[in-house]
Amino acid sequence: MEKRKFGKTGVEVSILGFGAMYIGNARVDDVTADRMLNEVLDLGINLIDTARAYGQSERRIGQFISHRRSEFILSTKVGYDVQWQPDWTYEAVTGGIEQALKLMKTETIDIVHLHSCSLDILEKGDVIRGLEKQKKEGKVRFIAYSGENEALKFVISTGRFDSIQASVNICDQRIIDDTLPEAVRQGLGVIAKRPIANAPWRHSSPPVGHNSAEYWHRLKKMSIDPHGMDWLELALRFSAYTEGVSTCIVGTSSTDHLKENLRALEKGPLDRDIIQHIRSEFQKNDDNRVGLI
Ligand SMILES: NC(=O)c1ccc[n+]([C@@H]2O[C@H](COP(=O)([O-])OP(=O)(O)OC[C@H]3O[C@@H](n4cnc5c(N)ncnc54)[C@H](OP(=O)(O)O)[C@@H]3O)[C@@H](O)[C@H]2O)c1
């Protein structure tokens, strides 16, 4: 599978990464999660993204693929849910990393994100210092922020981060003009989250969940012509080949979908006129469409 430089970190990531949110769900059993995680690695995907908040996900990564640790770049997110520590403090960040190291049975986590905290928390600086302390001690290789809009711009302006994770998809395009160019200029790694916008075309009415429903409404309002492609292919090729994106982490609990996503990406970038058409449909309908966390 195609690999790309992850900013100036010196590591390379597969163009398709794995969003390990759904395999943390209690409705997915251990046997399925084990099969899925190993299949991800067998297919040559080398970036796995999880978070403290994703249920059983960190534990399952530790239990089922820590013996293959050299085969993948491990990414997680912290800042909350550490016993006795208030959320979004220095201690919640350092403690969250200690917990993640234990759960995922590893000595170093490659990428640790602050998990979408607000701008005012970032400005106080404690959470960033917590990440930097763990990086200095070798427990984290690259420090990162996952989030959107003004908070994301602030993170980039500090010059203290190695990479970012943000929504880049057919329904979330503002970032392409107003944030990605600066991230590229600084040599940051960029993980595109929600790369298929939660696949809104699957639903005949708005799905449950604020962000999924918002994407559904956004897509409905645009008049995107898929040019004979299926929607999955159009959406994924758009996100993955956006200038500045290093990898895109589709979330799935289905190996069939995983393989379909790989096949779509093998087709390479969309034609320039199709990209222009998708960009212009977004711009025409951009009534303050901010990035969705
Ligand atoms: N704030 C944050 O930091 C944040 C927020 C959101 C997401 N994330 C990260 O980004 C990852 C991806 O985001 P996401 O999962 O919300 O959005 P997404 O990847 O855009 O969409 C995932 C949805 O698409 C479906 N899907 C996947 N492949 C498909 C295919 N080939 N055909 C049809 N449907 C398909 C999945 O269902 P199936 O299970 O049926 O395949 C799932 O419901 C997450 O796993 C997580 O790692 C981070």
The ligand as a Tripos MOL2 file, in Angstrom:
@<TRIPOS>MOLECULE
LIG
   48    52     1     0     0
SMALL
NO_CHARGES

@<TRIPOS>ATOM
      1 N1        -12.5390   14.0800   18.0610 N.am      1 LIG1
      2 C1        -11.8320   13.0940   17.5790 C.2       1 LIG1
      3 O1        -10.6720   12.9590   17.8760 O.2       1 LIG1
      4 C2        -12.4650   12.1200   16.6210 C.ar      1 LIG1
      5 C3        -13.8220   12.2550   16.2590 C.ar      1 LIG1
      6 C4        -14.3440   11.3560   15.3330 C.ar      1 LIG1
      7 C5        -13.5480   10.3550   14.7970 C.ar      1 LIG1
      8 N2        -12.2330   10.2320   15.2040 N.ar      1 LIG1
      9 C6        -11.3590    9.1620   14.6480 C.3       1 LIG1
     10 O2        -11.6190    9.0620   13.2590 O.3       1 LIG1
     11 C7        -12.0360    7.7300   12.9160 C.3       1 LIG1
     12 C8        -13.0270    7.7890   11.7710 C.3       1 LIG1
     13 O3        -14.1460    8.5930   12.1150 O.3       1 LIG1
     14 P1        -15.6240    8.0220   12.0610 P.3       1 LIG1
     15 O4        -15.5420    6.5640   12.2480 O.co2     1 LIG1
     16 O5        -16.4710    8.8310   12.9690 O.co2     1 LIG1
     17 O6        -16.1120    8.4300   10.5940 O.3       1 LIG1
     18 P2        -15.8930    7.8080    9.1190 P.3       1 LIG1
     19 O7        -14.6570    7.0140    9.0600 O.co2     1 LIG1
     20 O8        -16.0640    8.9220    8.1660 O.co2     1 LIG1
     21 O9        -17.1760    6.8740    8.9560 O.3       1 LIG1
     22 C9        -17.3240    5.6690    9.6550 C.3       1 LIG1
     23 C10       -18.6510    5.0380    9.2800 C.3       1 LIG1
     24 O10       -18.5970    4.6570    7.9160 O.3       1 LIG1
     25 C11       -18.9470    3.2750    7.7860 C.3       1 LIG1
     26 N3        -18.0970    2.7090    6.7210 N.ar      1 LIG1
     27 C12       -16.7610    2.4730    6.7130 C.ar      1 LIG1
     28 N4        -16.3600    1.9520    5.5460 N.ar      1 LIG1
     29 C13       -17.4840    1.8500    4.7860 C.ar      1 LIG1
     30 C14       -17.7460    1.3470    3.4860 C.ar      1 LIG1
     31 N5        -16.7790    0.8530    2.7000 N.pl3     1 LIG1
     32 N6        -19.0200    1.3780    3.0250 N.ar      1 LIG1
     33 C15       -20.0430    1.8700    3.8020 C.ar      1 LIG1
     34 N7        -19.8550    2.3420    5.0480 N.ar      1 LIG1
     35 C16       -18.5910    2.3210    5.5340 C.ar      1 LIG1
     36 C17       -18.6930    2.6410    9.1260 C.3       1 LIG1
     37 O11       -19.6400    1.5980    9.3480 O.3       1 LIG1
     38 P3        -19.1870    0.0400    9.3480 P.3       1 LIG1
     39 O12       -18.6830   -0.2640   10.7210 O.co2     1 LIG1
     40 O13       -20.4700   -0.6440    8.9920 O.co2     1 LIG1
     41 O14       -18.1520   -0.1250    8.2920 O.co2     1 LIG1
     42 C18       -18.9660    3.7980   10.0920 C.3       1 LIG1
     43 O15       -20.3260    3.8490   10.4420 O.3       1 LIG1
     44 C19       -12.6070    7.1740   14.2260 C.3       1 LIG1
     45 O16       -12.6200    5.7550   14.2440 O.3       1 LIG1
     46 C20       -11.6280    7.7760   15.2220 C.3       1 LIG1
     47 O17       -10.4300    7.0230   15.2270 O.3       1 LIG1
     48 C21       -11.6750   11.1180   16.0780 C.ar      1 LIG1
@<TRIPOS>BOND
     1     1     2 1
     2     2     3 2
     3     2     4 1
     4     4     5 ar
     5     4    48 ar
     6     5     6 ar
     7     6     7 ar
     8     7     8 ar
     9     8     9 1
    10     8    48 ar
    11     9    10 1
    12     9    46 1
    13    10    11 1
    14    11    12 1
    15    11    44 1
    16    12    13 1
    17    13    14 1
    18    14    15 2
    19    14    16 1
    20    14    17 1
    21    17    18 1
    22    18    19 2
    23    18    20 1
    24    18    21 1
    25    21    22 1
    26    22    23 1
    27    23    24 1
    28    23    42 1
    29    24    25 1
    30    25    26 1
    31    25    36 1
    32    26    27 ar
    33    26    35 ar
    34    27    28 ar
    35    28    29 ar
    36    29    30 ar
    37    29    35 ar
    38    30    31 1
    39    30    32 ar
    40    32    33 ar
    41    33    34 ar
    42    34    35 ar
    43    36    37 1
    44    36    42 1
    45    37    38 1
    46    38    39 2
    47    38    40 1
    48    38    41 1
    49    42    43 1
    50    44    45 1
    51    44    46 1
    52    46    47 1
@<TRIPOS>SUBSTRUCTURE
     1 LIG1         1 GROUP 0 **** ****
